[in-house]
Amino acid sequence: MRIAPFDISIPDEVLSDLAARIRSTRWPQPAPGPAWAQGTDLGYLKGLLAYWADGFDWRAQERRLNGFRHHRATLGGTHIHFVHERARQGEGIPLILTHGWPSAFIELLPLVPLLTDPKGHGIDGPAFDLVIPSLPGYGFSGRPMVANYRTVARMWHELMQGLGYGRYGAGGGDFGAGVATYMAIEDPARMIGIHLTTMELWPATGQGTRPLTAAENDYVAQVRQWDAAERGYSAIQSTRPQTLGYALNDSPAGLAAWLIEKWRAWSDSGGDLDARFSRDFLLTLLTVYWATQSITPSMRDYFDNRWHGEDPGAGTRVPVPTGFANFDRNFVSEGSPPREWVERLYDVRRWTQMPSGGHFGAAEEPERLARDIAAFFAERG
């Protein structure tokens, strides 16, 4: 495995082209009815893009991002970008954290100071050596022909061992939770534990398993209702990501509308994005997607996991201690999995019901999440 330092540097011409495209956006008519009821609100999006073109300072954000230690590793012919930050004092617990969609490594960066220097931030727990990769096809990472949970889990094992770690933890949410789960299935002896913020895999139910509890039945019904109303994005991304990609890769307005709607709906925003995230944060995320042209390959996660994924098998249990931080305050929620549902698949050793925060827990409530991660791994020592 080859590893080299990496700096983020977006060419001026890419930024100039972005601003020109924003200024020449051909806007649709506003949707009838309440704002956001039929998708991203026109007024909000116009204001966001006006700031993106004429107020947002990418270079300032680029300098901030380059304050972290970035690298690229070659794993099986694929270049993978990652941040590697070691414990500020002593020997840290190695921990690889993975984002999901529609996110990027920047979601997890608020955890870096908290977990590499917990005592300096009033957190009672061990310090960590953090590895925060960009999923294949996202941001500054390349993508192989197929990248499902299992193949990425194998890549992350190779990465961690290539960095000199014999045993380590893993964590994340959304696709990151799926990858951490398969890391535990693939090579449990290497894993100290896994810490998740979402339930990504559907456990075995039905014949040969215990009956669903009332809470589990309620959760399954909530998920089905959510699927019927909200999962259109997943249907297209798991069947025709390339077709959608032509539009999103060509239009900053299209890209922003597609991603921002999910950050509003899946976060603990109360419907007000500006109350939860700064526009600079959201536009940094969008600029990473835009400048790297990674929206289309990122959507292939849905296609590859649907058509090229590997079922862990009925009755499979993840043989690694698991912590679960339940951030379930989504504005448009699919419901909150009860503990007994999660325990169908995982050996849950720590369960925390978070009082606030939604799908993007590391960006929404970094201190709460950092404290929970530290407490969980302190118990594994």
C-alpha positions as CSV (number, residue, x, y, z in Angstrom):
1,M,0.0,0.0,0.0
2,R,1.4,3.4,-1.0
3,I,0.6,6.4,1.1
4,A,1.4,10.1,0.2
5,P,0.5,13.4,1.8
6,F,-2.3,15.3,0.2
7,D,-3.4,18.9,0.1
8,I,-6.8,20.2,-1.1
9,S,-6.3,22.7,-3.9
10,I,-9.2,23.5,-6.2
11,P,-8.1,25.3,-9.4
12,D,-9.2,28.9,-9.9
13,E,-10.8,28.0,-13.2
14,V,-13.1,25.4,-11.5
15,L,-14.3,28.1,-9.1
16,S,-14.8,30.7,-11.8
17,D,-16.8,28.2,-13.9
18,L,-18.9,27.3,-10.9
19,A,-19.8,31.0,-10.2
20,A,-20.6,31.6,-13.9
21,R,-22.9,28.5,-13.9
22,I,-24.7,29.7,-10.8
23,R,-25.3,33.2,-12.2
24,S,-26.7,31.7,-15.4
25,T,-29.1,29.3,-13.7
26,R,-32.5,28.8,-15.4
27,W,-34.9,28.7,-12.5
28,P,-38.1,26.8,-12.6
29,Q,-41.5,28.2,-11.5
30,P,-42.1,28.0,-7.8
31,A,-44.1,25.0,-6.6
32,P,-47.7,25.6,-5.5
33,G,-48.6,25.1,-1.9
34,P,-46.4,25.3,1.2
35,A,-42.7,25.8,0.9
36,W,-40.7,22.6,0.6
37,A,-43.9,20.5,0.2
38,Q,-42.9,19.4,-3.3
39,G,-39.1,19.6,-2.9
40,T,-36.4,22.2,-2.3
41,D,-37.9,25.6,-1.8
42,L,-37.1,28.1,-4.7
43,G,-36.7,31.1,-2.5
44,Y,-34.3,29.3,-0.1
45,L,-32.2,27.9,-3.0
46,K,-31.9,31.2,-4.8
47,G,-30.6,32.8,-1.6
48,L,-28.1,30.0,-1.0
49,L,-26.8,30.0,-4.5
50,A,-26.5,33.8,-4.5
51,Y,-24.2,33.5,-1.5
52,W,-22.3,30.6,-3.1
53,A,-21.5,32.7,-6.2
54,D,-20.7,36.0,-4.6
55,G,-20.2,35.7,-0.8
56,F,-18.8,32.3,0.0
57,D,-15.1,32.2,0.5
58,W,-13.9,28.7,-0.6
59,R,-10.2,29.6,-0.2
60,A,-10.8,30.3,3.5
61,Q,-12.6,26.9,3.9
62,E,-9.8,25.2,1.9
63,R,-7.2,26.6,4.3
64,R,-9.2,25.4,7.3
65,L,-9.5,21.9,5.8
66,N,-5.8,21.8,5.1
67,G,-5.2,22.4,8.7
68,F,-5.9,18.7,9.1
69,R,-3.5,16.0,8.0
70,H,-4.7,14.6,4.6
71,H,-3.3,11.6,2.8
72,R,-4.0,9.4,-0.2
73,A,-3.5,5.7,-0.2
74,T,-3.5,3.3,-3.1
75,L,-5.7,0.3,-2.2
76,G,-6.1,-2.3,-5.0
77,G,-5.4,0.3,-7.7
78,T,-7.9,2.9,-6.2
79,H,-6.7,6.1,-4.7
80,I,-8.4,6.7,-1.3
81,H,-8.3,10.0,0.5
82,F,-8.3,10.1,4.3
83,V,-7.5,12.3,7.2
84,H,-5.2,10.8,9.8
85,E,-4.9,12.6,13.2
86,R,-3.1,11.0,16.1
87,A,-3.8,11.4,19.8
88,R,-2.3,14.6,21.1
89,Q,-0.8,12.8,24.1
90,G,0.1,9.2,24.6
91,E,-0.9,6.2,22.5
92,G,-4.4,6.6,21.1
93,I,-7.0,3.9,20.3
94,P,-7.0,3.5,16.5
95,L,-10.5,4.3,15.2
96,I,-11.7,4.6,11.6
97,L,-14.9,6.7,11.1
98,T,-16.9,6.7,7.9
99,H,-19.5,9.1,6.6
100,G,-22.5,8.2,4.4
101,W,-24.6,9.9,1.7
102,P,-25.2,12.7,1.0
103,S,-22.3,13.6,3.1
104,A,-18.5,13.7,3.1
105,F,-15.5,13.4,5.4
106,I,-16.1,17.0,6.5
107,E,-19.1,15.9,8.5
108,L,-16.7,14.0,10.9
109,L,-14.0,16.7,11.3
110,P,-15.7,18.3,14.3
111,L,-14.9,15.1,16.2
112,V,-11.1,15.4,15.6
113,P,-10.1,17.8,18.4
114,L,-12.6,16.2,20.8
115,L,-11.3,12.7,20.3
116,T,-7.6,13.3,19.8
117,D,-7.5,15.6,22.9
118,P,-10.4,14.6,25.0
119,K,-9.0,15.9,28.3
120,G,-8.4,19.3,26.7
121,H,-12.1,19.4,25.9
122,G,-13.4,18.1,29.3
123,I,-14.2,14.6,28.0
124,D,-13.6,11.8,30.4
125,G,-12.2,9.0,28.3
126,P,-9.4,7.7,26.2
127,A,-7.7,9.5,23.3
128,F,-7.9,8.2,19.7
129,D,-5.8,8.0,16.6
130,L,-8.5,8.9,14.1
131,V,-8.7,7.8,10.4
132,I,-11.4,9.5,8.5
133,P,-11.6,8.4,4.8
134,S,-13.7,9.6,2.0
135,L,-15.8,6.7,0.7
136,P,-14.8,5.4,-2.7
137,G,-16.3,7.8,-5.3
138,Y,-16.8,10.7,-2.9
139,G,-14.7,13.8,-2.9
140,F,-11.0,13.1,-3.3
141,S,-11.3,9.3,-3.4
142,G,-11.5,7.3,-6.6
143,R,-14.0,4.5,-7.1
144,P,-13.5,0.9,-8.3
145,M,-15.9,-0.7,-10.7
146,V,-18.0,-2.0,-7.8
147,A,-17.9,-0.8,-4.2
148,N,-20.4,-2.3,-1.7
149,Y,-20.3,-2.5,2.0
150,R,-18.1,-5.7,2.0
151,T,-15.6,-4.5,-0.5
152,V,-15.1,-1.1,1.3
153,A,-14.8,-2.9,4.6
154,R,-11.9,-5.0,3.2
155,M,-10.3,-1.8,1.9
156,W,-10.6,-0.2,5.3
157,H,-9.0,-3.2,6.9
158,E,-6.1,-2.9,4.5
159,L,-5.8,0.8,5.2
160,M,-5.7,0.4,8.9
161,Q,-3.2,-2.4,8.8
162,G,-1.1,-0.5,6.3
163,L,-1.0,2.4,8.8
164,G,0.5,0.0,11.3
165,Y,-2.6,-0.8,13.4
166,G,-3.1,-4.4,14.5
167,R,-6.4,-3.9,16.3
168,Y,-8.8,-1.0,16.0
169,G,-12.3,0.3,16.2
170,A,-14.7,1.4,13.6
171,G,-17.8,3.6,13.5
172,G,-20.1,5.8,11.5
173,G,-23.6,6.4,10.2
174,D,-25.5,5.7,7.1
175,F,-23.2,3.9,4.6
176,G,-20.5,4.3,7.2
177,A,-22.5,2.1,9.6
178,G,-22.8,-0.5,6.9
179,V,-19.1,-0.5,6.3
180,A,-18.3,-0.7,10.0
181,T,-20.7,-3.6,10.3
182,Y,-19.0,-5.6,7.5
183,M,-15.6,-4.8,9.0
184,A,-16.8,-6.6,12.1
185,I,-18.2,-9.5,10.1
186,E,-15.1,-9.8,7.8
187,D,-12.4,-9.8,10.5
188,P,-13.8,-9.7,14.0
189,A,-10.5,-10.5,15.7
190,R,-9.1,-7.2,14.5
191,M,-12.0,-5.2,15.9
192,I,-12.0,-3.6,19.4
193,G,-15.6,-2.6,18.9
194,I,-17.9,-0.7,16.5
195,H,-19.9,2.4,17.3
196,L,-22.9,3.3,15.1
197,T,-25.3,6.2,14.8
198,T,-27.7,4.6,12.4
199,M,-29.1,1.1,11.7
200,E,-28.2,0.5,8.1
201,L,-28.8,-3.3,7.7
202,W,-32.2,-5.0,8.1
203,P,-32.0,-7.9,10.6
204,A,-33.5,-11.3,10.0
205,T,-37.2,-11.6,11.0
206,G,-39.9,-14.2,10.4
207,Q,-39.6,-17.9,10.6
208,G,-37.0,-19.2,13.0
209,T,-36.6,-15.8,14.8
210,R,-38.4,-14.5,17.9
211,P,-41.7,-12.6,17.3
212,L,-41.6,-8.9,16.9
213,T,-42.3,-6.8,19.9
214,A,-44.9,-4.1,19.8
215,A,-42.2,-1.5,19.5
216,E,-40.6,-3.4,16.7
217,N,-43.9,-3.7,14.8
218,D,-44.4,0.1,15.2
219,Y,-41.0,0.8,13.9
220,V,-41.4,-1.5,10.8
221,A,-44.7,0.3,10.1
222,Q,-43.1,3.7,10.4
223,V,-40.3,2.7,8.0
224,R,-42.8,1.5,5.4
225,Q,-44.7,4.7,5.6
226,W,-41.5,6.7,5.3
227,D,-40.4,4.6,2.3
228,A,-43.7,5.3,0.5
229,A,-43.4,9.0,0.9
230,E,-39.6,9.7,1.0
231,R,-37.6,7.0,-0.7
232,G,-37.9,8.2,-4.3
233,Y,-34.3,9.4,-4.3
234,S,-33.1,5.9,-3.4
235,A,-35.2,4.2,-6.1
236,I,-33.6,6.3,-8.8
237,Q,-30.1,6.1,-7.4
238,S,-30.2,2.4,-7.0
239,T,-31.5,1.9,-10.6
240,R,-30.4,4.8,-12.8
241,P,-27.7,6.8,-11.1
242,Q,-26.0,7.6,-14.4
243,T,-29.1,9.2,-15.9
244,L,-29.6,11.5,-12.9
245,G,-25.9,12.2,-12.7
246,Y,-25.9,14.1,-16.1
247,A,-28.2,16.8,-14.6
248,L,-26.5,17.0,-11.1
249,N,-23.0,17.1,-12.5
250,D,-23.9,19.9,-14.9
251,S,-25.9,22.2,-12.7
252,P,-24.9,23.7,-9.3
253,A,-28.6,24.5,-8.7
254,G,-29.5,20.9,-9.4
255,L,-26.8,19.5,-7.2
256,A,-27.6,21.8,-4.3
257,A,-31.4,21.1,-4.6
258,W,-30.8,17.4,-4.5
259,L,-28.5,17.3,-1.5
260,I,-29.7,20.2,0.6
261,E,-33.3,18.8,0.7
262,K,-31.9,15.7,2.5
263,W,-29.8,17.7,5.0
264,R,-33.0,19.6,5.9
265,A,-35.2,16.5,6.1
266,W,-32.8,14.2,7.8
267,S,-31.3,16.5,10.4
268,D,-32.8,17.9,13.6
269,S,-33.5,21.2,11.9
270,G,-37.1,21.7,12.6
271,G,-37.4,22.6,9.0
272,D,-35.0,25.5,9.4
273,L,-31.6,24.6,7.9
274,D,-29.9,27.8,8.9
275,A,-30.8,27.1,12.6
276,R,-28.8,23.9,12.5
277,F,-26.0,24.4,9.9
278,S,-24.0,27.4,8.8
279,R,-24.3,28.2,5.1
280,D,-20.5,28.0,4.9
281,F,-20.6,24.4,6.1
282,L,-23.2,23.4,3.6
283,L,-21.5,25.2,0.7
284,T,-18.1,23.6,1.7
285,L,-19.9,20.2,1.3
286,L,-21.4,21.2,-2.0
287,T,-18.1,22.6,-3.3
288,V,-16.3,19.4,-2.5
289,Y,-19.0,17.5,-4.5
290,W,-18.9,20.0,-7.4
291,A,-15.2,20.5,-7.7
292,T,-14.5,16.7,-7.7
293,Q,-17.5,15.8,-9.9
294,S,-18.3,13.1,-7.3
295,I,-22.1,13.2,-7.2
296,T,-22.5,10.5,-9.8
297,P,-20.1,8.0,-8.4
298,S,-21.4,8.7,-4.9
299,M,-24.9,7.7,-5.9
300,R,-23.5,4.4,-7.2
301,D,-23.4,3.2,-3.5
302,Y,-27.1,2.7,-3.8
303,F,-26.8,0.7,-7.1
304,D,-23.8,-1.4,-5.9
305,N,-25.3,-2.3,-2.6
306,R,-28.6,-3.2,-4.2
307,W,-27.4,-5.2,-7.1
308,H,-23.9,-6.3,-6.1
309,G,-24.3,-6.4,-2.4
310,E,-23.8,-9.5,-0.3
311,D,-26.4,-10.5,2.3
312,P,-24.7,-11.4,5.6
313,G,-27.1,-14.3,5.8
314,A,-30.2,-15.1,7.9
315,G,-29.4,-15.4,11.5
316,T,-26.1,-13.6,11.3
317,R,-25.1,-11.7,14.4
318,V,-22.2,-9.3,14.4
319,P,-19.6,-10.9,16.8
320,V,-18.1,-7.6,18.0
321,P,-19.2,-5.3,20.9
322,T,-21.3,-2.5,19.6
323,G,-22.2,0.9,20.8
324,F,-25.3,2.7,19.4
325,A,-26.0,6.4,19.7
326,N,-29.6,6.8,18.6
327,F,-29.9,10.2,16.9
328,D,-33.5,10.0,15.9
329,R,-34.6,13.7,15.8
330,N,-34.9,13.8,12.0
331,F,-37.3,16.5,10.7
332,V,-38.8,14.0,8.4
333,S,-38.2,10.8,10.4
334,E,-38.5,7.1,9.5
335,G,-38.9,6.4,13.1
336,S,-36.5,5.3,15.8
337,P,-35.3,1.7,16.0
338,P,-36.0,0.2,19.5
339,R,-33.0,-1.5,21.2
340,E,-34.4,-5.0,20.8
341,W,-34.5,-4.4,17.0
342,V,-30.8,-3.4,16.9
343,E,-30.0,-6.4,19.2
344,R,-31.3,-8.8,16.6
345,L,-28.1,-8.1,14.7
346,Y,-25.6,-6.6,17.1
347,D,-24.1,-7.4,20.5
348,V,-25.1,-4.0,22.0
349,R,-23.0,-3.1,25.0
350,R,-23.9,0.6,25.1
351,W,-27.1,2.2,24.1
352,T,-27.6,6.0,24.2
353,Q,-30.8,7.8,23.3
354,M,-29.6,11.2,22.2
355,P,-31.8,14.1,23.3
356,S,-31.1,16.1,20.1
357,G,-29.5,15.5,16.7
358,G,-30.6,13.7,13.6
359,H,-29.0,11.7,10.7
360,F,-25.8,13.8,10.7
361,G,-24.9,13.4,14.3
362,A,-21.2,14.2,14.0
363,A,-22.0,17.6,12.4
364,E,-25.1,18.3,14.5
365,E,-24.0,17.2,18.0
366,P,-20.2,16.5,17.9
367,E,-19.6,16.8,21.6
368,R,-22.5,14.5,22.5
369,L,-21.2,12.0,20.0
370,A,-17.6,12.3,21.0
371,R,-18.5,11.7,24.7
372,D,-20.5,8.6,23.7
373,I,-17.7,7.2,21.5
374,A,-15.1,7.8,24.3
375,A,-17.3,6.2,26.9
376,F,-18.0,3.1,24.7
377,F,-14.3,2.5,23.9
378,A,-13.2,3.2,27.5
379,E,-15.3,0.1,28.4
380,R,-13.3,-2.0,25.8
381,G,-9.9,-1.2,27.4
